[in-house]
Amino acid sequence: MKIGILDIQGSVEEHFAALQKIKNVEPVLVKNKKDLDQVKGLIMPGGESTTIGKLLRRFGLREEIIKRAKAGMPVWGTCAGAILLAKKIVGTQTADGLKLMDIAIERNAYGRQVDSFETQIEFDLGTYGGDYFGKVVPAIFIRAPKILAVGKKVQILAKHRGEIVAARQGNLMASSFHPELTDSKEIHEYFVKMCG
C-alpha cells in the first residue's frame, strides 16, 4: 500500500522512516498532483503551517488534497499539518488552511521551541475492534498547537493533562504531537489501517 508524505516542508524524513518499518507499506514523497494520485492516504507533517499553506497553493496541491479528502482519502496532520486540517484557527497567527476537519486549534499554544517536551499519553487505538483500546505511547511536543474544541462528529483519540492532543473525524486525523520522532510505530500503524 502506498502512503504519501507531503514533501514540501517539515518533518518529512522522519515520517518516511516510520512508514518504512511497517510491513506492506511503501512511503511516497508527495510534491505534486502526480505523486498524490498514486497514494491511498496522506500524512501532512509538522513544520511551519504558514509556509506549508502557501506552498500548497504554489504547487497546486491545496485543491487536490481537499478534493481527495472529501472523496474519502485518509489524511493525517501532525502539528502544523493538524493546524492546516482545522476548520478554525484561533488567535492572531493564521495559516492558509484546508478547513476540512471540524476542530478549532491554536498555533504554538504549548509555547516556544525551548518549551518543547516529551511525555507519555494514552491513545485510543480501538476504533477497528469496536472496543476502547488505550495504548500508552510516547509523544513529543515541539511548538505544538492545542485542539481547543471539536465538533459532534469528531472522536477524541488522546488527551494530555485534560487537553485534546489527537482527534479523528472519519477519514481525517489530527495530532498536536510528533509520533514520527519516537521509536513507537503504533500511531502510524493506526493510520495505515485507516487507509486500508
JOGIHU-V424991 format. One record per residue. N is the residue number from 0. RES is the residue in three letters. PSI is psi as a letter, one per 40 degrees, with the letter a starting at -180 (none if undefined). NEAR is the number of other ideal C-beta (glycine too) atoms within 10 Angstrom. Layout:
# JOGIHU-V424991
N	RES	PSI	NEAR
N	RES	PSI	NEAR
This chain:
# JOGIHU-V424991
0	MET	h	14
1	LYS	h	15
2	ILE	h	25
3	GLY	i	28
4	ILE	h	27
5	LEU	h	29
6	ASP	g	18
7	ILE	e	20
8	GLN	i	17
9	GLY	a	25
10	SER	g	21
11	VAL	d	20
12	GLU	d	13
13	GLU	d	18
14	HIS	d	30
15	PHE	d	18
16	ALA	d	12
17	ALA	d	25
18	LEU	d	24
19	GLN	d	12
20	LYS	e	11
21	ILE	h	16
22	LYS	h	7
23	ASN	f	7
24	VAL	h	21
25	GLU	h	13
26	PRO	i	20
27	VAL	h	19
28	LEU	h	15
29	VAL	h	27
30	LYS	e	15
31	ASN	i	13
32	LYS	d	14
33	LYS	d	8
34	ASP	d	18
35	LEU	d	20
36	ASP	d	11
37	GLN	e	11
38	VAL	i	22
39	LYS	e	16
40	GLY	i	23
41	LEU	h	25
42	ILE	h	29
43	MET	h	29
44	PRO	i	25
45	GLY	i	30
46	GLY	b	21
47	GLU	h	17
48	SER	d	29
49	THR	d	16
50	THR	d	15
51	ILE	d	25
52	GLY	d	20
53	LYS	d	16
54	LEU	d	18
55	LEU	d	23
56	ARG	d	11
57	ARG	d	10
58	PHE	e	16
59	GLY	f	11
60	LEU	d	23
61	ARG	d	18
62	GLU	d	12
63	GLU	d	16
64	ILE	d	23
65	ILE	d	15
66	LYS	d	11
67	ARG	d	21
68	ALA	d	20
69	LYS	d	11
70	ALA	e	8
71	GLY	e	8
72	MET	h	19
73	PRO	h	23
74	VAL	h	27
75	TRP	h	29
76	GLY	h	30
77	THR	h	29
78	CYS	b	29
79	ALA	d	27
80	GLY	d	28
81	ALA	d	30
82	ILE	d	33
83	LEU	d	29
84	LEU	d	26
85	ALA	i	27
86	LYS	d	15
87	LYS	h	15
88	ILE	h	21
89	VAL	i	16
90	GLY	a	13
91	THR	d	5
92	GLN	h	13
93	THR	i	13
94	ALA	i	19
95	ASP	g	17
96	GLY	i	21
97	LEU	e	25
98	LYS	f	13
99	LEU	d	20
100	MET	h	29
101	ASP	g	18
102	ILE	i	24
103	ALA	h	15
104	ILE	i	30
105	GLU	h	19
106	ARG	i	23
107	ASN	f	18
108	ALA	d	17
109	TYR	e	19
110	GLY	a	13
111	ARG	a	9
112	GLN	d	8
113	VAL	e	6
114	ASP	e	12
115	SER	i	14
116	PHE	i	13
117	GLU	i	13
118	THR	a	12
119	GLN	h	11
120	ILE	i	22
121	GLU	h	13
122	PHE	h	24
123	ASP	h	18
124	LEU	e	19
125	GLY	e	14
126	THR	d	15
127	TYR	e	11
128	GLY	e	8
129	GLY	d	7
130	ASP	i	7
131	TYR	h	9
132	PHE	g	12
133	GLY	h	13
134	LYS	h	15
135	VAL	h	11
136	VAL	i	20
137	PRO	i	17
138	ALA	h	25
139	ILE	h	17
140	PHE	h	22
141	ILE	h	20
142	ARG	f	18
143	ALA	i	28
144	PRO	i	31
145	LYS	h	20
146	ILE	h	26
147	LEU	d	16
148	ALA	i	12
149	VAL	i	19
150	GLY	i	13
151	LYS	d	6
152	LYS	e	10
153	VAL	h	19
154	GLN	h	13
155	ILE	h	13
156	LEU	d	23
157	ALA	i	23
158	LYS	i	16
159	HIS	h	20
160	ARG	f	7
161	GLY	e	5
162	GLU	i	13
163	ILE	h	21
164	VAL	e	25
165	ALA	i	27
166	ALA	i	27
167	ARG	h	23
168	GLN	g	19
169	GLY	b	13
170	ASN	e	19
171	LEU	h	22
172	MET	i	26
173	ALA	h	31
174	SER	h	29
175	SER	d	29
176	PHE	a	30
177	HIS	g	23
178	PRO	d	26
179	GLU	e	27
180	LEU	e	18
181	THR	i	17
182	ASP	e	8
183	SER	h	18
184	LYS	e	18
185	GLU	d	15
186	ILE	d	26
187	HIS	d	22
188	GLU	d	17
189	TYR	d	23
190	PHE	d	27
191	VAL	d	20
192	LYS	d	12
193	MET	d	21
194	CYS	d	20
195	GLY	none	12
